Amino acid sequence: HVVQSKEAKMVRMHAPGKGISSSALPYRRSVPTWQKLSPDEVKDTIFKLAKKGLTPSQVGVVLRDSYGIAQVRNITGNKILRILKSKGLAPSLPEDLYCLIKKAVSMRKHLDKNRKDKDSKFRLILIESRIHRLARYYKTKRVLPPNWKYESATASAMIA
């Protein structure tokens, strides 16, 4: 047997899959020759899109699809979220936590109408445990205040 050493990666938390598929970034970190936008123009575009209410990942998708910018970091030297933080436009909740809370809120709304849906109830427990785990991580990294707590009753107000 040949043992292949894999780097320790995040795997599926509540599913049996191994989850090692991911996108591959190009090896060269230099800006493509066809890229005509300057770093300041890219930053202005990011600010404009963020003011419209787009999340950092949605900003990245728009830049990739509409402006032909593959990697903002290669052009500006900073990631989208760091650029937004420098201007004070970063979201108050981290995006991954926000999406999980949004999913839990919509699932609770579904469960209010469909009380017998046992599978959804089970999935909601899994989602909420992921929320608690992520919140614990962000508290240690000082992204969230230490007294921040997820409560299902106030969650819908958090994402509104």
TIVO-2410 file (N, C-alpha, C; in nm, 3 decimals):
# residues 160
REC num residu      c1      c2      c3 atome chaine
REC   1      H   0.083  -0.119   0.000     N      A
REC   1      H   0.000   0.000   0.000    CA      A
REC   1      H   0.087   0.125   0.000     C      A
REC   2      V   0.047   0.218  -0.085     N      A
REC   2      V   0.114   0.348  -0.087    CA      A
REC   2      V   0.026   0.445  -0.009     C      A
REC   3      V   0.082   0.501   0.095     N      A
REC   3      V   0.006   0.593   0.178    CA      A
REC   3      V   0.026   0.734   0.125     C      A
REC   4      Q  -0.084   0.796   0.088     N      A
REC   4      Q  -0.076   0.934   0.041    CA      A
REC   4      Q  -0.104   1.027   0.158     C      A
REC   5      S  -0.013   1.120   0.181     N      A
REC   5      S  -0.035   1.213   0.291    CA      A
REC   5      S  -0.115   1.332   0.240     C      A
REC   6      K  -0.232   1.349   0.294     N      A
REC   6      K  -0.318   1.461   0.259    CA      A
REC   6      K  -0.307   1.565   0.369     C      A
REC   7      E  -0.314   1.691   0.328     N      A
REC   7      E  -0.317   1.796   0.429    CA      A
REC   7      E  -0.447   1.786   0.506     C      A
REC   8      A  -0.443   1.824   0.632     N      A
REC   8      A  -0.565   1.824   0.713    CA      A
REC   8      A  -0.657   1.933   0.660     C      A
REC   9      K  -0.771   1.892   0.604     N      A
REC   9      K  -0.866   1.987   0.547    CA      A
REC   9      K  -0.996   1.981   0.623     C      A
REC  10      M  -1.073   2.085   0.608     N      A
REC  10      M  -1.208   2.082   0.665    CA      A
REC  10      M  -1.290   1.985   0.581     C      A
REC  11      V  -1.364   1.900   0.647     N      A
REC  11      V  -1.446   1.802   0.575    CA      A
REC  11      V  -1.592   1.828   0.607     C      A
REC  12      R  -1.679   1.754   0.542     N      A
REC  12      R  -1.821   1.768   0.568    CA      A
REC  12      R  -1.847   1.741   0.715     C      A
REC  13      M  -1.919   1.831   0.778     N      A
REC  13      M  -1.941   1.816   0.921    CA      A
REC  13      M  -2.054   1.720   0.952     C      A
REC  14      H  -2.167   1.735   0.884     N      A
REC  14      H  -2.283   1.653   0.915    CA      A
REC  14      H  -2.327   1.572   0.794     C      A
REC  15      A  -2.232   1.518   0.722     N      A
REC  15      A  -2.263   1.434   0.606    CA      A
REC  15      A  -2.150   1.333   0.590     C      A
REC  16      P  -2.178   1.220   0.528     N      A
REC  16      P  -2.076   1.116   0.518    CA      A
REC  16      P  -1.965   1.142   0.417     C      A
REC  17      G  -1.983   1.242   0.330     N      A
REC  17      G  -1.885   1.266   0.224    CA      A
REC  17      G  -1.750   1.311   0.278     C      A
REC  18      K  -1.647   1.293   0.196     N      A
REC  18      K  -1.512   1.335   0.237    CA      A
REC  18      K  -1.487   1.483   0.205     C      A
REC  19      G  -1.550   1.534   0.102     N      A
REC  19      G  -1.547   1.677   0.074    CA      A
REC  19      G  -1.411   1.737   0.050     C      A
REC  20      I  -1.335   1.685  -0.050     N      A
REC  20      I  -1.203   1.742  -0.077    CA      A
REC  20      I  -1.198   1.818  -0.209     C      A
REC  21      S  -1.311   1.828  -0.278     N      A
REC  21      S  -1.309   1.901  -0.405    CA      A
REC  21      S  -1.304   2.051  -0.378     C      A
REC  22      S  -1.226   2.123  -0.456     N      A
REC  22      S  -1.218   2.267  -0.441    CA      A
REC  22      S  -1.163   2.327  -0.570     C      A
REC  23      S  -1.180   2.459  -0.584     N      A
REC  23      S  -1.129   2.524  -0.704    CA      A
REC  23      S  -0.978   2.542  -0.691     C      A
REC  24      A  -0.910   2.541  -0.803     N      A
REC  24      A  -0.764   2.557  -0.803    CA      A
REC  24      A  -0.729   2.695  -0.855     C      A
REC  25      L  -0.653   2.771  -0.777     N      A
REC  25      L  -0.610   2.903  -0.821    CA      A
REC  25      L  -0.494   2.890  -0.918     C      A
REC  26      P  -0.481   2.984  -1.010     N      A
REC  26      P  -0.367   2.978  -1.102    CA      A
REC  26      P  -0.234   2.994  -1.027     C      A
REC  27      Y  -0.129   2.933  -1.081     N      A
REC  27      Y   0.001   2.934  -1.014    CA      A
REC  27      Y   0.059   3.075  -1.012     C      A
REC  28      R   0.050   3.143  -1.127     N      A
REC  28      R   0.108   3.278  -1.135    CA      A
REC  28      R   0.021   3.378  -1.060     C      A
REC  29      R   0.085   3.458  -0.977     N      A
REC  29      R   0.009   3.557  -0.900    CA      A
REC  29      R   0.012   3.695  -0.964     C      A
REC  30      S   0.079   3.707  -1.078     N      A
REC  30      S   0.087   3.838  -1.144    CA      A
REC  30      S  -0.047   3.874  -1.209     C      A
REC  31      V  -0.068   4.003  -1.226     N      A
REC  31      V  -0.192   4.052  -1.288    CA      A
REC  31      V  -0.188   4.019  -1.437     C      A
REC  32      P  -0.299   3.966  -1.494     N      A
REC  32      P  -0.300   3.933  -1.637    CA      A
REC  32      P  -0.274   4.058  -1.723     C      A
REC  33      T  -0.215   4.036  -1.839     N      A
REC  33      T  -0.179   4.149  -1.927    CA      A
REC  33      T  -0.303   4.219  -1.981     C      A
REC  34      W  -0.414   4.146  -1.995     N      A
REC  34      W  -0.535   4.206  -2.051    CA      A
REC  34      W  -0.613   4.287  -1.946     C      A
REC  35      Q  -0.569   4.282  -1.822     N      A
REC  35      Q  -0.638   4.355  -1.715    CA      A
REC  35      Q  -0.607   4.503  -1.724     C      A
REC  36      K  -0.709   4.585  -1.751     N      A
REC  36      K  -0.687   4.727  -1.773    CA      A
REC  36      K  -0.719   4.814  -1.651     C      A
REC  37      L  -0.793   4.759  -1.554     N      A
REC  37      L  -0.832   4.838  -1.438    CA      A
REC  37      L  -0.716   4.856  -1.341     C      A
REC  38      S  -0.704   4.976  -1.287     N      A
REC  38      S  -0.599   5.002  -1.187    CA      A
REC  38      S  -0.650   4.959  -1.050     C      A
REC  39      P  -0.560   4.939  -0.952     N      A
REC  39      P  -0.604   4.899  -0.817    CA      A
REC  39      P  -0.706   4.995  -0.756     C      A
REC  40      D  -0.689   5.125  -0.779     N      A
REC  40      D  -0.783   5.222  -0.722    CA      A
REC  40      D  -0.921   5.210  -0.785     C      A
REC  41      E  -0.925   5.184  -0.916     N      A
REC  41      E  -1.054   5.165  -0.984    CA      A
REC  41      E  -1.125   5.040  -0.931     C      A
REC  42      V  -1.047   4.935  -0.906     N      A
REC  42      V  -1.105   4.811  -0.853    CA      A
REC  42      V  -1.163   4.837  -0.714     C      A
REC  43      K  -1.088   4.909  -0.630     N      A
REC  43      K  -1.135   4.942  -0.495    CA      A
REC  43      K  -1.263   5.024  -0.500     C      A
REC  44      D  -1.268   5.123  -0.591     N      A
REC  44      D  -1.389   5.205  -0.604    CA      A
REC  44      D  -1.509   5.120  -0.645     C      A
REC  45      T  -1.485   5.025  -0.734     N      A
REC  45      T  -1.592   4.933  -0.777    CA      A
REC  45      T  -1.640   4.849  -0.660     C      A
REC  46      I  -1.545   4.801  -0.578     N      A
REC  46      I  -1.580   4.720  -0.461    CA      A
REC  46      I  -1.666   4.802  -0.365     C      A
REC  47      F  -1.627   4.928  -0.339     N      A
REC  47      F  -1.704   5.014  -0.249    CA      A
REC  47      F  -1.844   5.039  -0.304     C      A
REC  48      K  -1.852   5.062  -0.436     N      A
REC  48      K  -1.981   5.089  -0.499    CA      A
REC  48      K  -2.075   4.968  -0.485     C      A
REC  49      L  -2.020   4.848  -0.509     N      A
REC  49      L  -2.102   4.726  -0.499    CA      A
REC  49      L  -2.142   4.697  -0.355     C      A
REC  50      A  -2.050   4.724  -0.260     N      A
REC  50      A  -2.080   4.699  -0.120    CA      A
REC  50      A  -2.188   4.795  -0.069     C      A
REC  51      K  -2.187   4.917  -0.119     N      A
REC  51      K  -2.289   5.014  -0.078    CA      A
REC  51      K  -2.427   4.975  -0.130     C      A
REC  52      K  -2.430   4.898  -0.240     N      A
REC  52      K  -2.558   4.848  -0.292    CA      A
REC  52      K  -2.616   4.740  -0.201     C      A
REC  53      G  -2.532   4.688  -0.109     N      A
REC  53      G  -2.580   4.586  -0.015    CA      A
REC  53      G  -2.534   4.445  -0.049     C      A
REC  54      L  -2.434   4.432  -0.134     N      A
REC  54      L  -2.382   4.299  -0.168    CA      A
REC  54      L  -2.284   4.252  -0.061     C      A
REC  55      T  -2.282   4.122  -0.036     N      A
REC  55      T  -2.186   4.063   0.058    CA      A
REC  55      T  -2.050   4.054  -0.011     C      A
REC  56      P  -1.941   4.038   0.066     N      A
REC  56      P  -1.808   4.029   0.004    CA      A
REC  56      P  -1.796   3.921  -0.104     C      A
REC  57      S  -1.858   3.805  -0.083     N      A
REC  57      S  -1.848   3.700  -0.185    CA      A
REC  57      S  -1.930   3.734  -0.309     C      A
REC  58      Q  -2.043   3.802  -0.289     N      A
REC  58      Q  -2.123   3.846  -0.404    CA      A
REC  58      Q  -2.048   3.953  -0.484     C      A
REC  59      V  -1.974   4.038  -0.413     N      A
REC  59      V  -1.890   4.139  -0.479    CA      A
REC  59      V  -1.787   4.068  -0.566     C      A
REC  60      G  -1.725   3.963  -0.512     N      A
REC  60      G  -1.625   3.886  -0.586    CA      A
REC  60      G  -1.683   3.823  -0.712     C      A
REC  61      V  -1.806   3.771  -0.701     N      A
REC  61      V  -1.872   3.708  -0.816    CA      A
REC  61      V  -1.899   3.812  -0.925     C      A
REC  62      V  -1.948   3.930  -0.885     N      A
REC  62      V  -1.977   4.036  -0.982    CA      A
REC  62      V  -1.847   4.082  -1.050     C      A
REC  63      L  -1.741   4.099  -0.971     N      A
REC  63      L  -1.612   4.140  -1.029    CA      A
REC  63      L  -1.560   4.036  -1.128     C      A
REC  64      R  -1.577   3.909  -1.093     N      A
REC  64      R  -1.531   3.802  -1.181    CA      A
REC  64      R  -1.612   3.795  -1.309     C      A
REC  65      D  -1.745   3.801  -1.296     N      A
REC  65      D  -1.831   3.780  -1.412    CA      A
REC  65      D  -1.847   3.903  -1.500     C      A
REC  66      S  -1.856   4.021  -1.439     N      A
REC  66      S  -1.884   4.142  -1.516    CA      A
REC  66      S  -1.759   4.223  -1.552     C      A
REC  67      Y  -1.658   4.219  -1.465     N      A
REC  67      Y  -1.540   4.302  -1.486    CA      A
REC  67      Y  -1.416   4.222  -1.528     C      A
REC  68      G  -1.426   4.090  -1.526     N      A
REC  68      G  -1.313   4.006  -1.567    CA      A
REC  68      G  -1.197   4.007  -1.468     C      A
REC  69      I  -1.228   4.030  -1.340     N      A
REC  69      I  -1.123   4.030  -1.237    CA      A
REC  69      I  -1.128   3.896  -1.167     C      A
REC  70      A  -1.026   3.814  -1.190     N      A
REC  70      A  -1.025   3.680  -1.132    CA      A
REC  70      A  -0.993   3.686  -0.983     C      A
REC  71      Q  -0.884   3.751  -0.947     N      A
REC  71      Q  -0.841   3.760  -0.807    CA      A
REC  71      Q  -0.815   3.906  -0.771     C      A
REC  72      V  -0.897   3.958  -0.680     N      A
REC  72      V  -0.881   4.097  -0.636    CA      A
REC  72      V  -0.747   4.113  -0.565     C      A
REC  73      R  -0.708   4.012  -0.489     N      A
REC  73      R  -0.585   4.019  -0.410    CA      A
REC  73      R  -0.462   4.039  -0.498     C      A
REC  74      N  -0.461   3.979  -0.616     N      A
REC  74      N  -0.346   3.995  -0.706    CA      A
REC  74      N  -0.333   4.137  -0.758     C      A
REC  75      I  -0.445   4.206  -0.774     N      A
REC  75      I  -0.443   4.343  -0.828    CA      A
REC  75      I  -0.418   4.445  -0.718     C      A
REC  76      T  -0.496   4.434  -0.609     N      A
REC  76      T  -0.491   4.537  -0.505    CA      A
REC  76      T  -0.392   4.504  -0.393     C      A
REC  77      G  -0.357   4.377  -0.379     N      A
REC  77      G  -0.270   4.337  -0.268    CA      A
REC  77      G  -0.346   4.304  -0.142     C      A
REC  78      N  -0.478   4.322  -0.144     N      A
REC  78      N  -0.563   4.292  -0.028    CA      A
REC  78      N  -0.688   4.217  -0.072     C      A
REC  79      K  -0.744   4.140   0.019     N      A
REC  79      K  -0.868   4.069  -0.010    CA      A
REC  79      K  -0.986   4.166   0.000     C      A
REC  80      I  -1.100   4.124  -0.055     N      A
REC  80      I  -1.219   4.210  -0.060    CA      A
REC  80      I  -1.262   4.252   0.080     C      A
REC  81      L  -1.267   4.157   0.173     N      A
REC  81      L  -1.314   4.188   0.308    CA      A
REC  81      L  -1.222   4.288   0.377     C      A
REC  82      R  -1.091   4.273   0.357     N      A
REC  82      R  -0.996   4.367   0.418    CA      A
REC  82      R  -1.011   4.507   0.359     C      A
REC  83      I  -1.037   4.514   0.229     N      A
REC  83      I  -1.059   4.643   0.163    CA      A
REC  83      I  -1.184   4.709   0.222     C      A
REC  84      L  -1.290   4.629   0.242     N      A
REC  84      L  -1.414   4.682   0.298    CA      A
REC  84      L  -1.395   4.724   0.444     C      A
REC  85      K  -1.316   4.647   0.519     N      A
REC  85      K  -1.290   4.683   0.659    CA      A
REC  85      K  -1.216   4.816   0.670     C      A
REC  86      S  -1.125   4.841   0.576     N      A
REC  86      S  -1.048   4.966   0.581    CA      A
REC  86      S  -1.138   5.088   0.562     C      A
REC  87      K  -1.249   5.071   0.490     N      A
REC  87      K  -1.344   5.180   0.468    CA      A
REC  87      K  -1.460   5.177   0.568     C      A
REC  88      G  -1.462   5.071   0.650     N      A
REC  88      G  -1.572   5.058   0.747    CA      A
REC  88      G  -1.702   5.008   0.684     C      A
REC  89      L  -1.691   4.939   0.572     N      A
REC  89      L  -1.810   4.887   0.504    CA      A
REC  89      L  -1.830   4.736   0.525     C      A
REC  90      A  -1.746   4.675   0.607     N      A
REC  90      A  -1.756   4.531   0.629    CA      A
REC  90      A  -1.884   4.499   0.707     C      A
REC  91      P  -1.946   4.383   0.680     N      A
REC  91      P  -2.067   4.348   0.754    CA      A
REC  91      P  -2.035   4.324   0.902     C      A
REC  92      S  -2.133   4.351   0.988     N      A
REC  92      S  -2.110   4.336   1.132    CA      A
REC  92      S  -2.096   4.189   1.171     C      A
REC  93      L  -2.174   4.102   1.106     N      A
REC  93      L  -2.161   3.957   1.127    CA      A
REC  93      L  -2.077   3.898   1.016     C      A
REC  94      P  -1.989   3.802   1.046     N      A
REC  94      P  -1.917   3.734   0.937    CA      A
REC  94      P  -2.016   3.666   0.843     C      A
REC  95      E  -1.979   3.663   0.716     N      A
REC  95      E  -2.073   3.619   0.612    CA      A
REC  95      E  -2.119   3.475   0.629     C      A
REC  96      D  -2.027   3.384   0.664     N      A
REC  96      D  -2.065   3.243   0.678    CA      A
REC  96      D  -2.163   3.224   0.795     C      A
REC  97      L  -2.141   3.296   0.904     N      A
REC  97      L  -2.231   3.290   1.019    CA      A
REC  97      L  -2.367   3.348   0.982     C      A
REC  98      Y  -2.366   3.459   0.909     N      A
REC  98      Y  -2.489   3.524   0.864    CA      A
REC  98      Y  -2.574   3.427   0.780     C      A
REC  99      C  -2.508   3.355   0.688     N      A
REC  99      C  -2.581   3.262   0.600    CA      A
REC  99      C  -2.641   3.146   0.679     C      A
REC 100      L  -2.568   3.096   0.779     N      A
REC 100      L  -2.621   2.988   0.861    CA      A
REC 100      L  -2.741   3.035   0.942     C      A
REC 101      I  -2.732   3.156   0.997     N      A
REC 101      I  -2.844   3.210   1.076    CA      A
REC 101      I  -2.966   3.230   0.987     C      A
REC 102      K  -2.941   3.280   0.865     N      A
REC 102      K  -3.050   3.301   0.769    CA      A
REC 102      K  -3.119   3.168   0.736     C      A
REC 103      K  -3.038   3.063   0.718     N      A
REC 103      K  -3.092   2.930   0.688    CA      A
REC 103      K  -3.175   2.877   0.805     C      A
REC 104      A  -3.124   2.898   0.928     N      A
REC 104      A  -3.195   2.851   1.047    CA      A
REC 104      A  -3.328   2.924   1.064     C      A
REC 105      V  -3.329   3.054   1.035     N      A
REC 105      V  -3.452   3.133   1.049    CA      A
REC 105      V  -3.557   3.084   0.950     C      A
REC 106      S  -3.514   3.061   0.824     N      A
REC 106      S  -3.611   3.014   0.724    CA      A
REC 106      S  -3.661   2.874   0.757     C      A
REC 107      M  -3.574   2.793   0.818     N      A
REC 107      M  -3.614   2.658   0.856    CA      A
REC 107      M  -3.714   2.661   0.973     C      A
REC 108      R  -3.693   2.753   1.067     N      A
REC 108      R  -3.788   2.768   1.179    CA      A
REC 108      R  -3.924   2.812   1.128     C      A
REC 109      K  -3.922   2.902   1.030     N      A
REC 109      K  -4.046   2.951   0.970    CA      A
REC 109      K  -4.121   2.834   0.904     C      A
REC 110      H  -4.046   2.749   0.838     N      A
REC 110      H  -4.103   2.630   0.774    CA      A
REC 110      H  -4.162   2.536   0.880     C      A
REC 111      L  -4.088   2.520   0.992     N      A
REC 111      L  -4.135   2.429   1.097    CA      A
REC 111      L  -4.258   2.482   1.169     C      A
REC 112      D  -4.276   2.614   1.171     N      A
REC 112      D  -4.398   2.669   1.231    CA      A
REC 112      D  -4.522   2.626   1.153     C      A
REC 113      K  -4.507   2.618   1.019     N      A
REC 113      K  -4.619   2.576   0.934    CA      A
REC 113      K  -4.632   2.423   0.932     C      A
REC 114      N  -4.518   2.354   0.930     N      A
REC 114      N  -4.517   2.208   0.915    CA      A
REC 114      N  -4.458   2.143   1.041     C      A
REC 115      R  -4.540   2.130   1.142     N      A
REC 115      R  -4.493   2.081   1.271    CA      A
REC 115      R  -4.447   1.935   1.267     C      A
REC 116      K  -4.501   1.858   1.174     N      A
REC 116      K  -4.468   1.714   1.172    CA      A
REC 116      K  -4.340   1.682   1.096     C      A
REC 117      D  -4.278   1.782   1.037     N      A
REC 117      D  -4.157   1.759   0.957    CA      A
REC 117      D  -4.039   1.730   1.049     C      A
REC 118      K  -4.023   1.603   1.082     N      A
REC 118      K  -3.919   1.561   1.177    CA      A
REC 118      K  -3.779   1.578   1.118     C      A
REC 119      D  -3.766   1.554   0.988     N      A
REC 119      D  -3.634   1.564   0.926    CA      A
REC 119      D  -3.583   1.708   0.932     C      A
REC 120      S  -3.672   1.804   0.905     N      A
REC 120      S  -3.632   1.944   0.912    CA      A
REC 120      S  -3.593   1.984   1.054     C      A
REC 121      K  -3.663   1.927   1.150     N      A
REC 121      K  -3.630   1.955   1.290    CA      A
REC 121      K  -3.489   1.907   1.321     C      A
REC 122      F  -3.457   1.788   1.272     N      A
REC 122      F  -3.323   1.731   1.292    CA      A
REC 122      F  -3.217   1.816   1.222     C      A
REC 123      R  -3.246   1.856   1.097     N      A
REC 123      R  -3.150   1.940   1.022    CA      A
REC 123      R  -3.131   2.076   1.088     C      A
REC 124      L  -3.237   2.129   1.147     N      A
REC 124      L  -3.227   2.257   1.218    CA      A
REC 124      L  -3.131   2.244   1.337     C      A
REC 125      I  -3.138   2.132   1.407     N      A
REC 125      I  -3.046   2.108   1.520    CA      A
REC 125      I  -2.903   2.107   1.469     C      A
REC 126      L  -2.879   2.044   1.355     N      A
REC 126      L  -2.743   2.039   1.298    CA      A
REC 126      L  -2.695   2.178   1.259     C      A
REC 127      I  -2.783   2.256   1.197     N      A
REC 127      I  -2.746   2.392   1.154    CA      A
REC 127      I  -2.714   2.477   1.277     C      A
REC 128      E  -2.798   2.465   1.380     N      A
REC 128      E  -2.775   2.547   1.499    CA      A
REC 128      E  -2.648   2.506   1.573     C      A
REC 129      S  -2.613   2.378   1.566     N      A
REC 129      S  -2.487   2.338   1.629    CA      A
REC 129      S  -2.368   2.395   1.551     C      A
REC 130      R  -2.384   2.405   1.418     N      A
REC 130      R  -2.279   2.469   1.337    CA      A
REC 130      R  -2.268   2.618   1.370     C      A
REC 131      I  -2.383   2.682   1.393     N      A
REC 131      I  -2.383   2.824   1.431    CA      A
REC 131      I  -2.307   2.842   1.562     C      A
REC 132      H  -2.336   2.757   1.661     N      A
REC 132      H  -2.269   2.768   1.791    CA      A
REC 132      H  -2.119   2.744   1.778     C      A
REC 133      R  -2.082   2.646   1.697     N      A
REC 133      R  -1.941   2.614   1.678    CA      A
REC 133      R  -1.867   2.730   1.611     C      A
REC 134      L  -1.929   2.787   1.508     N      A
REC 134      L  -1.868   2.900   1.437    CA      A
REC 134      L  -1.860   3.024   1.526     C      A
REC 135      A  -1.964   3.046   1.606     N      A
REC 135      A  -1.965   3.160   1.699    CA      A
REC 135      A  -1.853   3.146   1.801     C      A
REC 136      R  -1.833   3.024   1.849     N      A
REC 136      R  -1.724   2.999   1.946    CA      A
REC 136      R  -1.589   3.031   1.882     C      A
REC 137      Y  -1.572   2.992   1.756     N      A
REC 137      Y  -1.447   3.022   1.684    CA      A
REC 137      Y  -1.427   3.172   1.671     C      A
REC 138      Y  -1.533   3.244   1.628     N      A
REC 138      Y  -1.521   3.389   1.608    CA      A
REC 138      Y  -1.500   3.464   1.738     C      A
REC 139      K  -1.550   3.409   1.850     N      A
REC 139      K  -1.525   3.472   1.979    CA      A
REC 139      K  -1.377   3.460   2.017     C      A
REC 140      T  -1.317   3.343   1.988     N      A
REC 140      T  -1.174   3.328   2.020    CA      A
REC 140      T  -1.089   3.416   1.931     C      A
REC 141      K  -1.133   3.441   1.808     N      A
REC 141      K  -1.059   3.527   1.715    CA      A
REC 141      K  -1.095   3.675   1.734     C      A
REC 142      R  -1.182   3.702   1.830     N      A
REC 142      R  -1.224   3.839   1.864    CA      A
REC 142      R  -1.293   3.911   1.748     C      A
REC 143      V  -1.362   3.835   1.664     N      A
REC 143      V  -1.443   3.895   1.558    CA      A
REC 143      V  -1.580   3.931   1.615     C      A
REC 144      L  -1.630   3.842   1.702     N      A
REC 144      L  -1.756   3.867   1.771    CA      A
REC 144      L  -1.725   3.906   1.916     C      A
REC 145      P  -1.809   3.990   1.977     N      A
REC 145      P  -1.787   4.022   2.118    CA      A
REC 145      P  -1.807   3.898   2.205     C      A
REC 146      P  -1.738   3.890   2.320     N      A
REC 146      P  -1.748   3.768   2.404    CA      A
REC 146      P  -1.888   3.742   2.459     C      A
REC 147      N  -1.972   3.844   2.466     N      A
REC 147      N  -2.107   3.822   2.519    CA      A
REC 147      N  -2.210   3.794   2.409     C      A
REC 148      W  -2.165   3.783   2.282     N      A
REC 148      W  -2.256   3.754   2.170    CA      A
REC 148      W  -2.313   3.615   2.187     C      A
REC 149      K  -2.444   3.602   2.165     N      A
REC 149      K  -2.507   3.471   2.179    CA      A
REC 149      K  -2.614   3.455   2.072     C      A
REC 150      Y  -2.620   3.336   2.015     N      A
REC 150      Y  -2.725   3.307   1.916    CA      A
REC 150      Y  -2.849   3.261   1.991     C      A
REC 151      E  -2.959   3.328   1.967     N      A
REC 151      E  -3.088   3.286   2.022    CA      A
REC 151      E  -3.188   3.283   1.908     C      A
REC 152      S  -3.261   3.173   1.898     N      A
REC 152      S  -3.353   3.156   1.786    CA      A
REC 152      S  -3.464   3.263   1.787     C      A
REC 153      A  -3.500   3.312   1.905     N      A
REC 153      A  -3.608   3.412   1.913    CA      A
REC 153      A  -3.565   3.545   1.853     C      A
REC 154      T  -3.438   3.582   1.872     N      A
REC 154      T  -3.390   3.712   1.822    CA      A
REC 154      T  -3.316   3.701   1.689     C      A
REC 155      A  -3.306   3.579   1.636     N      A
REC 155      A  -3.226   3.557   1.514    CA      A
REC 155      A  -3.284   3.628   1.393     C      A
REC 156      S  -3.416   3.630   1.379     N      A
REC 156      S  -3.475   3.694   1.261    CA      A
REC 156      S  -3.450   3.843   1.261     C      A
REC 157      A  -3.438   3.905   1.378     N      A
REC 157      A  -3.406   4.047   1.387    CA      A
REC 157      A  -3.259   4.071   1.350     C      A
REC 158      M  -3.174   3.971   1.377     N      A
REC 158      M  -3.031   3.984   1.348    CA      A
REC 158      M  -3.002   3.991   1.198     C      A
REC 159      I  -3.080   3.915   1.120     N      A
REC 159      I  -3.052   3.909   0.976    CA      A
REC 159      I  -3.135   4.007   0.895     C      A
REC 160      A  -3.231   4.073   0.960     N      A
REC 160      A  -3.318   4.167   0.888    CA      A
REC 160      A  -3.241   4.292   0.846     C      A
***
